[in-house]
Structure formats: C-alpha cells, structure tokens
C-alpha cells in the first residue's frame, strides 16, 4: 500500500476511530508501520487489558519492522500497566523513527514515552494531525487529567426550541436518520444518563443498537444511569429488560424496601448526598469518575440538563434541530434549571459545527467554561 507520508497518519487516525467505543478506560489509538514506502503493519487498540495499537501493528509487520517508521495517533505508553510498555515493544522491533500525532497527557506518560525512544536513538516527530487525534480521545483526556467523566449534552428540539408538546408527546421530533446517528453516539459512550421523568414519560431502552461488532470485537452496552432522587422509576420500565447495567442515583437516606425492589429488578442503587431533596450532581460525577466512567451521554430531560448546565458540568453540546414548530407556552424546553440572569452570562460554545441528517440539522460545540 504505497501512499504519501501524510496519508499514513490519516490512516492511523482512521484505525483509531475503529477502536472508539471498545477501549475505555484506555484511549482509542491507531498505528501504522511503514517500510520502503509501504504500510507493512496496521493496528488499533483492543479492549482494555488486551494489546495496544502499536503492538498490533508490530505483530503484523513482523521482521519488516526493522528500520521501519511508525505512525501512531497517541504517544506510546512507557510504563507497565495491564500490558507491557509499548515503547519497549517499539525498541525491540527495531523501529527507527516514530511520528506521533498527540502527546499523552496521562501523568505516567506525558512526554516520557518520547524521551524513552529518544534515549535509544529512535527519532520522534510530534504534532501532525494533533487536533484530529485530540478529538478522538477528548473524553479520555479529560478523565485522565481531572478524574471526572466527559459530559456530552444531547437533545432534539423543534425550530422554536421545544422538546415535547404541552401534553408531553415527543415522538418523533427528529428523523429516523438522526435517531440512527444517536445510536452511534451511544455506542461510543460509557454511560447514558437521563432523569427519572424521561423514564416515566418515554420509557426508553437506552441501548446502542445497530452499530456493534465492528472489527470483530464484542461491544458491551453502555451503563444506563437514571438520576432518580426519590426512587420513582417504574419496576416494569424497559431499562430493566435490556442487556447491560442499570444504575439508579438516589438521594440519601433512601428507603430500604425500595432499594431491595430495585436490586431484584437488576439495578444498582447509589445513594448520594442531596441538595433540596435532589441528588448532588457534582458528587455523582466524582463517583462515576472514580469508577472509571470516562464518557457520559446525557439525553434529558430538561431538569437534568438544566442542573448540569447550572453547575457548569457540560463539556460538549449536540443539539438536533428539526424544522417543525410546536408552539405553546407549556411546551417542554430542552434546558430548564435556574438559567442565567442576562444574555451576557449565557454559556457560549466554540468550535461550532453543523451537520445535516435529512431535513434535521445537528449543531455541535464545546462549552467554553468546560474546556480543559
């Protein structure tokens, strides 16, 4: 496979994207080994505890790795975790130079991988396609540097900003094409978070469907997380029937009999401190981070999203806008909470992008105050 040098890193980025959704809490990384202008080995990160991208690529390259060049999307690890350090595998294989898109901010690596390679005479080049590499692992980067999950707020609304009619009906605001894309978002998330009213009104399954099995790897369902301060989730809700784990975040102290009922239904009940009888959302995220939950896709409702925005806990926004008008003063809005007192105080997004799904438009962006 003969291609220009810059295309080898693009190839590595494409491989990294294949790993997204399978590697948490590890980053999704792609690697390409090039010898005499030909790609002789390619690989991407396997599920946690298995081989990293560099090892997969070197294994495929075999003896051809001697004096070859490696292109990798994230700095090779240099410490012994669940697997041996990738820097040593690169050294042992006889690689002569390594092109790295992004340094790993993990304190155990953070430039040490490059230094280890340089010490033995392997040339390193850092920074090509850095932004693309960052976006692939933006959730991992936040988690490894702060200990907190990366929070993505996703909602679908009409052109006049409603997520449901005054009767609560919301099926369907967006097109089937947009809804299919949401399953891709779920597929790459560790957890899907909703408020209890979303379960009561919509009774969703909160599973990722139609996008598993990529690359022959088995995909587990994301954790279904319901913020349910008073334990109002119906025991016959679909979330208890679907594969994967269910976590109910409730306000302490919680009724022991209710806890037992939810446990029998298959859920874990997590008691947390409360503010005005509502779960302390900041404490919830801290607990999830300690449990290794790297990314959370928040799908509503308005009260939960409002609380997250009020506490400045949202990192990224994905807003689907459908060209319909719902109207009505009592129509439901996407974000409730306290809000701000003036437009000047409004949370702003940067790196804003748009994408079409049929007649629907997805507006995406990063919350400035949440940037790390």
Protein Blocks (a to p, Z undefined) as FASTA:
>chain_A
ZZdfklmmmmmmmmmmmmgoplpcbdcddddddeehiafbdcddddehiacfklmmmmmn
mmmlgopacddfbdcdfbdcfbccfklmmmmnopabdcdfbdcfbfklnomlmmmmmmno
pacdehihklmmmmmmmmmmmmmmnopacddddddddfkopabdfkopabdfbdfklmmm
mmmmmmmpcbdcddfklmmmnopnkiaehighihhiacdddddddddfkopacfkbfklm
pgcdddddddddddfklmmmmmmnopacdddddeehiacfklmmmmmmmnopabdcdebd
fklmmmmmmnopafbdcdddddbdfbjjkbccfbgcjopfbfklpccdehiacddehjbc
cdddddfklpZZ
